[in-house]
Amino acid sequence: MTPLVYKVERARSLPDAGGRTLYFMIRSGSRRRPHKFFQPGEVPAFDGEVAWFEIDRKSGAWTFLRQVDPRL
């Protein structure tokens, strides 16, 4: 299977809890599995609240290959 490009969104805790990153999520578009969640250490560092990544999925494992420009 060829790698696909996914939008990764940063989700934060409530501001009174320090606003730290809790997890990242991908909205895959599937109704059966609409979101995929990752812990902060599983996602490469990026600036801002949203980034696009080329991701390879094999046997249920998600591998972040590289960050890409969303306009491509």
PDB file of N, CA, C and O in Angstrom, chain B, residues numbered from 101:
ATOM      1  N   MET B 101       0.848  -1.188   0.000  1.00  0.00           N
ATOM      2  CA  MET B 101       0.000   0.000   0.000  1.00  0.00           C
ATOM      3  C   MET B 101       0.887   1.242   0.000  1.00  0.00           C
ATOM      4  O   MET B 101       1.855   1.322   0.756  1.00  0.00           O
ATOM      5  N   THR B 102       0.556   2.194  -0.838  1.00  0.00           N
ATOM      6  CA  THR B 102       1.337   3.425  -0.895  1.00  0.00           C
ATOM      7  C   THR B 102       0.968   4.339   0.276  1.00  0.00           C
ATOM      8  O   THR B 102      -0.173   4.327   0.739  1.00  0.00           O
ATOM      9  N   PRO B 103       1.925   5.125   0.750  1.00  0.00           N
ATOM     10  CA  PRO B 103       1.639   6.054   1.854  1.00  0.00           C
ATOM     11  C   PRO B 103       0.580   7.077   1.445  1.00  0.00           C
ATOM     12  O   PRO B 103       0.505   7.482   0.284  1.00  0.00           O
ATOM     13  N   LEU B 104      -0.226   7.483   2.405  1.00  0.00           N
ATOM     14  CA  LEU B 104      -1.255   8.490   2.185  1.00  0.00           C
ATOM     15  C   LEU B 104      -0.930   9.732   3.014  1.00  0.00           C
ATOM     16  O   LEU B 104      -0.161   9.662   3.973  1.00  0.00           O
ATOM     17  N   VAL B 105      -1.516  10.860   2.639  1.00  0.00           N
ATOM     18  CA  VAL B 105      -1.309  12.104   3.367  1.00  0.00           C
ATOM     19  C   VAL B 105      -2.512  12.337   4.280  1.00  0.00           C
ATOM     20  O   VAL B 105      -3.662  12.282   3.844  1.00  0.00           O
ATOM     21  N   TYR B 106      -2.221  12.599   5.559  1.00  0.00           N
ATOM     22  CA  TYR B 106      -3.261  12.824   6.560  1.00  0.00           C
ATOM     23  C   TYR B 106      -3.033  14.154   7.263  1.00  0.00           C
ATOM     24  O   TYR B 106      -1.897  14.587   7.456  1.00  0.00           O
ATOM     25  N   LYS B 107      -4.127  14.788   7.639  1.00  0.00           N
ATOM     26  CA  LYS B 107      -4.085  16.008   8.447  1.00  0.00           C
ATOM     27  C   LYS B 107      -4.025  15.574   9.911  1.00  0.00           C
ATOM     28  O   LYS B 107      -4.869  14.805  10.371  1.00  0.00           O
ATOM     29  N   VAL B 108      -3.027  16.070  10.635  1.00  0.00           N
ATOM     30  CA  VAL B 108      -2.850  15.741  12.047  1.00  0.00           C
ATOM     31  C   VAL B 108      -3.151  16.990  12.862  1.00  0.00           C
ATOM     32  O   VAL B 108      -2.578  18.053  12.621  1.00  0.00           O
ATOM     33  N   GLU B 109      -4.048  16.855  13.821  1.00  0.00           N
ATOM     34  CA  GLU B 109      -4.447  17.990  14.661  1.00  0.00           C
ATOM     35  C   GLU B 109      -3.948  17.795  16.085  1.00  0.00           C
ATOM     36  O   GLU B 109      -4.017  16.698  16.639  1.00  0.00           O
ATOM     37  N   ARG B 110      -3.446  18.876  16.666  1.00  0.00           N
ATOM     38  CA  ARG B 110      -2.989  18.847  18.056  1.00  0.00           C
ATOM     39  C   ARG B 110      -4.197  19.111  18.960  1.00  0.00           C
ATOM     40  O   ARG B 110      -4.979  20.027  18.702  1.00  0.00           O
ATOM     41  N   ALA B 111      -4.346  18.326  19.994  1.00  0.00           N
ATOM     42  CA  ALA B 111      -5.412  18.543  20.973  1.00  0.00           C
ATOM     43  C   ALA B 111      -4.753  18.858  22.313  1.00  0.00           C
ATOM     44  O   ALA B 111      -3.815  18.178  22.728  1.00  0.00           O
ATOM     45  N   ARG B 112      -5.244  19.874  22.972  1.00  0.00           N
ATOM     46  CA  ARG B 112      -4.629  20.317  24.230  1.00  0.00           C
ATOM     47  C   ARG B 112      -5.579  20.124  25.401  1.00  0.00           C
ATOM     48  O   ARG B 112      -6.791  19.984  25.237  1.00  0.00           O
ATOM     49  N   SER B 113      -4.985  20.121  26.586  1.00  0.00           N
ATOM     50  CA  SER B 113      -5.790  20.058  27.797  1.00  0.00           C
ATOM     51  C   SER B 113      -6.450  21.418  28.018  1.00  0.00           C
ATOM     52  O   SER B 113      -6.189  22.368  27.280  1.00  0.00           O
ATOM     53  N   LEU B 114      -7.272  21.502  28.997  1.00  0.00           N
ATOM     54  CA  LEU B 114      -7.912  22.772  29.330  1.00  0.00           C
ATOM     55  C   LEU B 114      -6.865  23.796  29.763  1.00  0.00           C
ATOM     56  O   LEU B 114      -5.856  23.425  30.362  1.00  0.00           O
ATOM     57  N   PRO B 115      -7.088  25.073  29.470  1.00  0.00           N
ATOM     58  CA  PRO B 115      -6.101  26.109  29.824  1.00  0.00           C
ATOM     59  C   PRO B 115      -5.712  26.106  31.295  1.00  0.00           C
ATOM     60  O   PRO B 115      -4.554  26.372  31.619  1.00  0.00           O
ATOM     61  N   ASP B 116      -6.652  25.812  32.199  1.00  0.00           N
ATOM     62  CA  ASP B 116      -6.313  25.820  33.621  1.00  0.00           C
ATOM     63  C   ASP B 116      -5.436  24.637  34.008  1.00  0.00           C
ATOM     64  O   ASP B 116      -4.909  24.601  35.120  1.00  0.00           O
ATOM     65  N   ALA B 117      -5.271  23.667  33.107  1.00  0.00           N
ATOM     66  CA  ALA B 117      -4.377  22.532  33.361  1.00  0.00           C
ATOM     67  C   ALA B 117      -3.010  22.758  32.723  1.00  0.00           C
ATOM     68  O   ALA B 117      -2.198  21.835  32.658  1.00  0.00           O
ATOM     69  N   GLY B 118      -2.748  23.972  32.253  1.00  0.00           N
ATOM     70  CA  GLY B 118      -1.449  24.301  31.692  1.00  0.00           C
ATOM     71  C   GLY B 118      -1.398  24.317  30.178  1.00  0.00           C
ATOM     72  O   GLY B 118      -0.388  24.728  29.608  1.00  0.00           O
ATOM     73  N   GLY B 119      -2.450  23.885  29.510  1.00  0.00           N
ATOM     74  CA  GLY B 119      -2.495  23.917  28.061  1.00  0.00           C
ATOM     75  C   GLY B 119      -1.512  22.980  27.384  1.00  0.00           C
ATOM     76  O   GLY B 119      -1.163  23.184  26.221  1.00  0.00           O
ATOM     77  N   ARG B 120      -1.058  21.950  28.100  1.00  0.00           N
ATOM     78  CA  ARG B 120      -0.091  21.039  27.489  1.00  0.00           C
ATOM     79  C   ARG B 120      -0.773  20.135  26.467  1.00  0.00           C
ATOM     80  O   ARG B 120      -1.988  19.945  26.513  1.00  0.00           O
ATOM     81  N   THR B 121       0.002  19.585  25.555  1.00  0.00           N
ATOM     82  CA  THR B 121      -0.538  18.694  24.538  1.00  0.00           C
ATOM     83  C   THR B 121      -0.901  17.368  25.179  1.00  0.00           C
ATOM     84  O   THR B 121      -0.086  16.760  25.872  1.00  0.00           O
ATOM     85  N   LEU B 122      -2.123  16.923  24.946  1.00  0.00           N
ATOM     86  CA  LEU B 122      -2.555  15.629  25.461  1.00  0.00           C
ATOM     87  C   LEU B 122      -2.375  14.531  24.425  1.00  0.00           C
ATOM     88  O   LEU B 122      -1.871  13.451  24.731  1.00  0.00           O
ATOM     89  N   TYR B 123      -2.788  14.814  23.207  1.00  0.00           N
ATOM     90  CA  TYR B 123      -2.698  13.818  22.156  1.00  0.00           C
ATOM     91  C   TYR B 123      -2.856  14.476  20.803  1.00  0.00           C
ATOM     92  O   TYR B 123      -3.166  15.663  20.704  1.00  0.00           O
ATOM     93  N   PHE B 124      -2.642  13.702  19.775  1.00  0.00           N
ATOM     94  CA  PHE B 124      -2.841  14.155  18.403  1.00  0.00           C
ATOM     95  C   PHE B 124      -3.901  13.262  17.784  1.00  0.00           C
ATOM     96  O   PHE B 124      -4.043  12.102  18.172  1.00  0.00           O
ATOM     97  N   MET B 125      -4.645  13.794  16.825  1.00  0.00           N
ATOM     98  CA  MET B 125      -5.655  12.956  16.196  1.00  0.00           C
ATOM     99  C   MET B 125      -5.692  13.165  14.700  1.00  0.00           C
ATOM    100  O   MET B 125      -5.341  14.222  14.176  1.00  0.00           O
ATOM    101  N   ILE B 126      -6.125  12.128  14.045  1.00  0.00           N
ATOM    102  CA  ILE B 126      -6.328  12.142  12.606  1.00  0.00           C
ATOM    103  C   ILE B 126      -7.790  11.846  12.373  1.00  0.00           C
ATOM    104  O   ILE B 126      -8.337  10.890  12.923  1.00  0.00           O
ATOM    105  N   ARG B 127      -8.412  12.659  11.566  1.00  0.00           N
ATOM    106  CA  ARG B 127      -9.801  12.392  11.165  1.00  0.00           C
ATOM    107  C   ARG B 127      -9.725  11.664   9.828  1.00  0.00           C
ATOM    108  O   ARG B 127      -9.513  12.273   8.780  1.00  0.00           O
ATOM    109  N   SER B 128      -9.901  10.357   9.890  1.00  0.00           N
ATOM    110  CA  SER B 128      -9.684   9.539   8.700  1.00  0.00           C
ATOM    111  C   SER B 128     -10.810   9.623   7.678  1.00  0.00           C
ATOM    112  O   SER B 128     -10.625   9.247   6.521  1.00  0.00           O
ATOM    113  N   GLY B 129     -11.976  10.113   8.095  1.00  0.00           N
ATOM    114  CA  GLY B 129     -13.085  10.231   7.165  1.00  0.00           C
ATOM    115  C   GLY B 129     -13.990   9.020   7.146  1.00  0.00           C
ATOM    116  O   GLY B 129     -15.045   9.039   6.511  1.00  0.00           O
ATOM    117  N   SER B 130     -13.593   7.980   7.827  1.00  0.00           N
ATOM    118  CA  SER B 130     -14.404   6.767   7.872  1.00  0.00           C
ATOM    119  C   SER B 130     -15.426   6.879   8.995  1.00  0.00           C
ATOM    120  O   SER B 130     -15.097   7.338  10.089  1.00  0.00           O
ATOM    121  N   ARG B 131     -16.639   6.472   8.742  1.00  0.00           N
ATOM    122  CA  ARG B 131     -17.657   6.513   9.802  1.00  0.00           C
ATOM    123  C   ARG B 131     -17.436   5.421  10.833  1.00  0.00           C
ATOM    124  O   ARG B 131     -17.796   5.569  12.001  1.00  0.00           O
ATOM    125  N   ARG B 132     -16.846   4.338  10.393  1.00  0.00           N
ATOM    126  CA  ARG B 132     -16.613   3.230  11.309  1.00  0.00           C
ATOM    127  C   ARG B 132     -15.505   3.549  12.303  1.00  0.00           C
ATOM    128  O   ARG B 132     -15.604   3.191  13.477  1.00  0.00           O
ATOM    129  N   ARG B 133     -14.465   4.210  11.852  1.00  0.00           N
ATOM    130  CA  ARG B 133     -13.347   4.621  12.698  1.00  0.00           C
ATOM    131  C   ARG B 133     -13.011   6.067  12.361  1.00  0.00           C
ATOM    132  O   ARG B 133     -12.049   6.321  11.636  1.00  0.00           O
ATOM    133  N   PRO B 134     -13.784   7.015  12.873  1.00  0.00           N
ATOM    134  CA  PRO B 134     -13.625   8.408  12.449  1.00  0.00           C
ATOM    135  C   PRO B 134     -12.355   9.102  12.956  1.00  0.00           C
ATOM    136  O   PRO B 134     -11.915  10.075  12.343  1.00  0.00           O
ATOM    137  N   HIS B 135     -11.754   8.633  14.054  1.00  0.00           N
ATOM    138  CA  HIS B 135     -10.577   9.299  14.605  1.00  0.00           C
ATOM    139  C   HIS B 135      -9.520   8.275  14.989  1.00  0.00           C
ATOM    140  O   HIS B 135      -9.833   7.158  15.400  1.00  0.00           O
ATOM    141  N   LYS B 136      -8.289   8.670  14.850  1.00  0.00           N
ATOM    142  CA  LYS B 136      -7.155   7.876  15.313  1.00  0.00           C
ATOM    143  C   LYS B 136      -6.360   8.785  16.235  1.00  0.00           C
ATOM    144  O   LYS B 136      -6.005   9.898  15.847  1.00  0.00           O
ATOM    145  N   PHE B 137      -6.074   8.329  17.452  1.00  0.00           N
ATOM    146  CA  PHE B 137      -5.379   9.143  18.442  1.00  0.00           C
ATOM    147  C   PHE B 137      -3.952   8.646  18.639  1.00  0.00           C
ATOM    148  O   PHE B 137      -3.685   7.445  18.578  1.00  0.00           O
ATOM    149  N   PHE B 138      -3.031   9.598  18.879  1.00  0.00           N
ATOM    150  CA  PHE B 138      -1.624   9.291  19.122  1.00  0.00           C
ATOM    151  C   PHE B 138      -1.160  10.034  20.361  1.00  0.00           C
ATOM    152  O   PHE B 138      -1.653  11.124  20.653  1.00  0.00           O
ATOM    153  N   GLN B 139      -0.232   9.467  21.081  1.00  0.00           N
ATOM    154  CA  GLN B 139       0.408  10.142  22.199  1.00  0.00           C
ATOM    155  C   GLN B 139       1.439  11.124  21.634  1.00  0.00           C
ATOM    156  O   GLN B 139       1.897  10.938  20.507  1.00  0.00           O
ATOM    157  N   PRO B 140       1.818  12.169  22.390  1.00  0.00           N
ATOM    158  CA  PRO B 140       2.765  13.164  21.880  1.00  0.00           C
ATOM    159  C   PRO B 140       4.079  12.574  21.359  1.00  0.00           C
ATOM    160  O   PRO B 140       4.610  13.081  20.370  1.00  0.00           O
ATOM    161  N   GLY B 141       4.610  11.552  21.967  1.00  0.00           N
ATOM    162  CA  GLY B 141       5.868  10.965  21.533  1.00  0.00           C
ATOM    163  C   GLY B 141       5.785  10.172  20.237  1.00  0.00           C
ATOM    164  O   GLY B 141       6.817   9.821  19.665  1.00  0.00           O
ATOM    165  N   GLU B 142       4.581   9.884  19.765  1.00  0.00           N
ATOM    166  CA  GLU B 142       4.402   9.108  18.546  1.00  0.00           C
ATOM    167  C   GLU B 142       4.381   9.970  17.281  1.00  0.00           C
ATOM    168  O   GLU B 142       4.497   9.449  16.172  1.00  0.00           O
ATOM    169  N   VAL B 143       4.234  11.280  17.447  1.00  0.00           N
ATOM    170  CA  VAL B 143       4.092  12.187  16.311  1.00  0.00           C
ATOM    171  C   VAL B 143       5.339  13.072  16.219  1.00  0.00           C
ATOM    172  O   VAL B 143       5.768  13.626  17.231  1.00  0.00           O
ATOM    173  N   PRO B 144       5.928  13.215  15.033  1.00  0.00           N
ATOM    174  CA  PRO B 144       7.078  14.127  14.896  1.00  0.00           C
ATOM    175  C   PRO B 144       6.687  15.563  15.289  1.00  0.00           C
ATOM    176  O   PRO B 144       5.540  15.974  15.112  1.00  0.00           O
ATOM    177  N   ALA B 145       7.634  16.296  15.810  1.00  0.00           N
ATOM    178  CA  ALA B 145       7.376  17.680  16.229  1.00  0.00           C
ATOM    179  C   ALA B 145       6.995  18.536  15.027  1.00  0.00           C
ATOM    180  O   ALA B 145       7.548  18.386  13.938  1.00  0.00           O
ATOM    181  N   PHE B 146       6.036  19.439  15.249  1.00  0.00           N
ATOM    182  CA  PHE B 146       5.650  20.400  14.221  1.00  0.00           C
ATOM    183  C   PHE B 146       5.135  21.658  14.887  1.00  0.00           C
ATOM    184  O   PHE B 146       4.675  21.619  16.028  1.00  0.00           O
ATOM    185  N   ASP B 147       5.212  22.780  14.177  1.00  0.00           N
ATOM    186  CA  ASP B 147       4.733  24.064  14.683  1.00  0.00           C
ATOM    187  C   ASP B 147       3.251  24.197  14.401  1.00  0.00           C
ATOM    188  O   ASP B 147       2.749  23.641  13.425  1.00  0.00           O
ATOM    189  N   GLY B 148       2.553  24.926  15.244  1.00  0.00           N
ATOM    190  CA  GLY B 148       1.138  25.192  15.018  1.00  0.00           C
ATOM    191  C   GLY B 148       0.238  24.093  15.549  1.00  0.00           C
ATOM    192  O   GLY B 148       0.678  23.180  16.247  1.00  0.00           O
ATOM    193  N   GLU B 149      -1.020  24.206  15.205  1.00  0.00           N
ATOM    194  CA  GLU B 149      -2.027  23.276  15.700  1.00  0.00           C
ATOM    195  C   GLU B 149      -2.360  22.164  14.714  1.00  0.00           C
ATOM    196  O   GLU B 149      -2.958  21.156  15.091  1.00  0.00           O
ATOM    197  N   VAL B 150      -1.974  22.346  13.450  1.00  0.00           N
ATOM    198  CA  VAL B 150      -2.308  21.380  12.399  1.00  0.00           C
ATOM    199  C   VAL B 150      -1.104  21.199  11.488  1.00  0.00           C
ATOM    200  O   VAL B 150      -0.384  22.154  11.197  1.00  0.00           O
ATOM    201  N   ALA B 151      -0.893  19.972  11.044  1.00  0.00           N
ATOM    202  CA  ALA B 151       0.166  19.695  10.067  1.00  0.00           C
ATOM    203  C   ALA B 151      -0.288  18.519   9.199  1.00  0.00           C
ATOM    204  O   ALA B 151      -1.164  17.746   9.585  1.00  0.00           O
ATOM    205  N   TRP B 152       0.314  18.406   8.043  1.00  0.00           N
ATOM    206  CA  TRP B 152       0.009  17.317   7.110  1.00  0.00           C
ATOM    207  C   TRP B 152       1.220  16.398   7.050  1.00  0.00           C
ATOM    208  O   TRP B 152       2.355  16.855   6.913  1.00  0.00           O
ATOM    209  N   PHE B 153       0.963  15.090   7.155  1.00  0.00           N
ATOM    210  CA  PHE B 153       2.040  14.111   7.139  1.00  0.00           C
ATOM    211  C   PHE B 153       1.735  13.002   6.156  1.00  0.00           C
ATOM    212  O   PHE B 153       0.588  12.591   5.980  1.00  0.00           O
ATOM    213  N   GLU B 154       2.798  12.528   5.519  1.00  0.00           N
ATOM    214  CA  GLU B 154       2.698  11.315   4.719  1.00  0.00           C
ATOM    215  C   GLU B 154       2.871  10.163   5.714  1.00  0.00           C
ATOM    216  O   GLU B 154       3.860  10.101   6.445  1.00  0.00           O
ATOM    217  N   ILE B 155       1.895   9.255   5.727  1.00  0.00           N
ATOM    218  CA  ILE B 155       1.877   8.179   6.714  1.00  0.00           C
ATOM    219  C   ILE B 155       1.688   6.848   6.002  1.00  0.00           C
ATOM    220  O   ILE B 155       0.860   6.713   5.102  1.00  0.00           O
ATOM    221  N   ASP B 156       2.474   5.876   6.427  1.00  0.00           N
ATOM    222  CA  ASP B 156       2.371   4.525   5.893  1.00  0.00           C
ATOM    223  C   ASP B 156       1.618   3.675   6.916  1.00  0.00           C
ATOM    224  O   ASP B 156       1.934   3.693   8.105  1.00  0.00           O
ATOM    225  N   ARG B 157       0.635   2.943   6.447  1.00  0.00           N
ATOM    226  CA  ARG B 157      -0.149   2.068   7.333  1.00  0.00           C
ATOM    227  C   ARG B 157       0.032   0.634   6.865  1.00  0.00           C
ATOM    228  O   ARG B 157      -0.327   0.276   5.743  1.00  0.00           O
ATOM    229  N   LYS B 158       0.597  -0.178   7.753  1.00  0.00           N
ATOM    230  CA  LYS B 158       0.779  -1.600   7.456  1.00  0.00           C
ATOM    231  C   LYS B 158       0.412  -2.411   8.691  1.00  0.00           C
ATOM    232  O   LYS B 158       0.898  -2.142   9.790  1.00  0.00           O
ATOM    233  N   SER B 159      -0.432  -3.385   8.505  1.00  0.00           N
ATOM    234  CA  SER B 159      -0.820  -4.298   9.586  1.00  0.00           C
ATOM    235  C   SER B 159      -1.244  -3.549  10.846  1.00  0.00           C
ATOM    236  O   SER B 159      -0.897  -3.951  11.957  1.00  0.00           O
ATOM    237  N   GLY B 160      -1.978  -2.483  10.679  1.00  0.00           N
ATOM    238  CA  GLY B 160      -2.479  -1.717  11.815  1.00  0.00           C
ATOM    239  C   GLY B 160      -1.486  -0.737  12.414  1.00  0.00           C
ATOM    240  O   GLY B 160      -1.838   0.010  13.327  1.00  0.00           O
ATOM    241  N   ALA B 161      -0.249  -0.721  11.923  1.00  0.00           N
ATOM    242  CA  ALA B 161       0.762   0.206  12.434  1.00  0.00           C
ATOM    243  C   ALA B 161       0.791   1.459  11.569  1.00  0.00           C
ATOM    244  O   ALA B 161       0.745   1.377  10.341  1.00  0.00           O
ATOM    245  N   TRP B 162       0.867   2.612  12.214  1.00  0.00           N
ATOM    246  CA  TRP B 162       0.930   3.895  11.524  1.00  0.00           C
ATOM    247  C   TRP B 162       2.350   4.413  11.654  1.00  0.00           C
ATOM    248  O   TRP B 162       2.837   4.604  12.768  1.00  0.00           O
ATOM    249  N   THR B 163       3.027   4.644  10.530  1.00  0.00           N
ATOM    250  CA  THR B 163       4.399   5.143  10.538  1.00  0.00           C
ATOM    251  C   THR B 163       4.438   6.510   9.860  1.00  0.00           C
ATOM    252  O   THR B 163       4.119   6.640   8.679  1.00  0.00           O
ATOM    253  N   PHE B 164       4.835   7.527  10.628  1.00  0.00           N
ATOM    254  CA  PHE B 164       4.962   8.880  10.079  1.00  0.00           C
ATOM    255  C   PHE B 164       6.234   8.938   9.258  1.00  0.00           C
ATOM    256  O   PHE B 164       7.324   8.732   9.792  1.00  0.00           O
ATOM    257  N   LEU B 165       6.115   9.214   7.961  1.00  0.00           N
ATOM    258  CA  LEU B 165       7.268   9.234   7.075  1.00  0.00           C
ATOM    259  C   LEU B 165       7.884  10.625   6.980  1.00  0.00           C
ATOM    260  O   LEU B 165       9.094  10.789   7.135  1.00  0.00           O
ATOM    261  N   ARG B 166       7.032  11.635   6.723  1.00  0.00           N
ATOM    262  CA  ARG B 166       7.555  13.005   6.605  1.00  0.00           C
ATOM    263  C   ARG B 166       6.401  13.985   6.628  1.00  0.00           C
ATOM    264  O   ARG B 166       5.267  13.643   6.294  1.00  0.00           O
ATOM    265  N   GLN B 167       6.708  15.210   7.028  1.00  0.00           N
ATOM    266  CA  GLN B 167       5.721  16.286   6.978  1.00  0.00           C
ATOM    267  C   GLN B 167       5.697  16.816   5.561  1.00  0.00           C
ATOM    268  O   GLN B 167       6.745  16.947   4.930  1.00  0.00           O
ATOM    269  N   VAL B 168       4.511  17.124   5.051  1.00  0.00           N
ATOM    270  CA  VAL B 168       4.379  17.601   3.678  1.00  0.00           C
ATOM    271  C   VAL B 168       3.609  18.909   3.653  1.00  0.00           C
ATOM    272  O   VAL B 168       2.918  19.263   4.608  1.00  0.00           O
ATOM    273  N   ASP B 169       3.741  19.616   2.547  1.00  0.00           N
ATOM    274  CA  ASP B 169       3.016  20.861   2.316  1.00  0.00           C
ATOM    275  C   ASP B 169       1.587  20.502   1.928  1.00  0.00           C
ATOM    276  O   ASP B 169       1.397  19.716   0.999  1.00  0.00           O
ATOM    277  N   PRO B 170       0.584  21.039   2.594  1.00  0.00           N
ATOM    278  CA  PRO B 170      -0.809  20.668   2.269  1.00  0.00           C
ATOM    279  C   PRO B 170      -1.256  21.089   0.872  1.00  0.00           C
ATOM    280  O   PRO B 170      -2.272  20.598   0.380  1.00  0.00           O
ATOM    281  N   ARG B 171      -0.532  21.969   0.239  1.00  0.00           N
ATOM    282  CA  ARG B 171      -0.929  22.443  -1.098  1.00  0.00           C
ATOM    283  C   ARG B 171      -0.479  21.485  -2.197  1.00  0.00           C
ATOM    284  O   ARG B 171      -0.870  21.662  -3.351  1.00  0.00           O
ATOM    285  N   LEU B 172       0.316  20.492  -1.881  1.00  0.00           N
ATOM    286  CA  LEU B 172       0.807  19.563  -2.915  1.00  0.00           C
ATOM    287  C   LEU B 172      -0.212  18.517  -3.254  1.00  0.00           C
ATOM    288  O   LEU B 172       0.041  17.661  -4.102  1.00  0.00           O
TER     289      LEU B 172
END
